[in-house]
Amino acid sequence: MNAEPAPRRNASVSLRRALAIVEFVRTLPAAGGGATLTQLAEAVGINKSSVLRLATPLQEAGLLHRDSATGRFRLGPGALALWQAYLDQLDLRSVASDHLRGLMRRTGHTCHLVLPDGHDVVYADKVENATTVRMASRIGARMPAYCTAVGKAILAHSPADLVADVLAGGLDPVTEHTITDPALFHEELRRVRGRGYAIDDRENEPEVRCVAAPVFDHNRDPIAAISVSALVSRLPPARVRELGPQVAEVAARVSTELGAPAAQAE
């Protein structure tokens, strides 16, 4: 049986150059009107005729579009179709799984992936350290958003009308530490946005502390939260402050894999 011929080197170089053209066009400001032929030639390091030759199949595939009036190139509808297909194939739990396990190994504490559902949050995944005390939480369990770190992490970046609805439903005390004053709750959400993570200081369970950070989708909407939880004896305030940035970093990495744009400075 004859072996398949090795791919030609020039075909590989052409593919890389074609991808470089798409990448250059992708990075241009939306208001700029696209890239000129000269800009593409200079960016990729080839002559204009080679750019046109490489751009032709990209245009046929819809990955590039050339404006007939200006001659400038911009991304075509095929790029959007690829992006939508990528998003459709993403599964949040699968994307977060390795990150959640890595966070558990680094912290030694129970880690959760939690999803919003109206005024509540629902636990979608849980990773425990077998050597520590087990948390009472379980996959599928539902909790009020206002008294959990995961819920506050999500609400801090949710539309104002959702927060208003939550407050209208009442902030019933779940423990003696639950925030029940609407003004204090708004201030708490402001702090969450400022530091990048939320804290549940015995607000949902009297002997449990939790640190959580939001996960965003490609529209920069909060679609989940990742958390670290432990008994207060294992998670003193100093440890909470240490873990907060770590949890936020992991949540940011998951967000990036889901296509979330970078956060804008306030």
Steps between C-alpha positions, in 0.01 A plus 500: 500500500645834396552761767314827461721774360626751751328841481688747291690763696371785285139394574572528872660842456204620295256384767693678771507819296127476429431457872728797572287710264183404684663566838623844392155599375346370823715726715412822316267751670139459389475868409799489267316362199730201452852442370642626175687272264823682587442449874446128453811464284711679760346312793556155349828585327402406145421690179154623408440241230567223754255660741233502231571136417469396866198721562295344219419168672448686829239715327340195341470342845351818639785555744596826329293764326640766267308823471439567131511877550811538719685177424552446874482157660305410813371181657220330309186322622681168492705613799181557696370158399819337630478698823136399553585135432780521756263646760233239424748220567616637832374332813552716808545210738757333274690827450508567876572145613881497485520852643277399790714196579818701477358756740407226747851356487659841557272606784412169663138615533169405340438676168170561322369606163162670546245631249243778543132416478274797562548618859685180588820317417530131413809289567620349171829338607689430821857384563602394849827418668450152640716581806288795617160530662226455241279799416124454514453647151400267217471521124150613408440677831338844485584794728390866516748714312507786751653303787767306310838611367424347161168681483650834601781454245237460227261770625783754521524488120131441421251756365366743758143380450595146606665631817190711564280191460714307747475782752124528444471133592656573837836419656380254760769409756631149442754538780572784743771621257277531192488851351135606524520876442459598130740794531767281656439239232556756223821604673606135520451458124707813442784347703472176301542689173794694641706208623390242241362236737220451752507369856234304689601546861267248669203660324352176365638241743606605851832313494603545136688772313513520123689703238363527145562679171278537192537324166404704193388399151593655166258788565666569835183382678544308828391143431658315795730531799788295636553473874716361778324398823614371839416502867583830670770324701682419174420828325583794729465856362869522408471181295187636331691809385778276371264272306285775347742599221574133426131421453456811286794397282355153440157642419664743256677212322170314461339820371777541244444144372132584461591798283449778755667829410742653747348699784489876449644718771230690687 
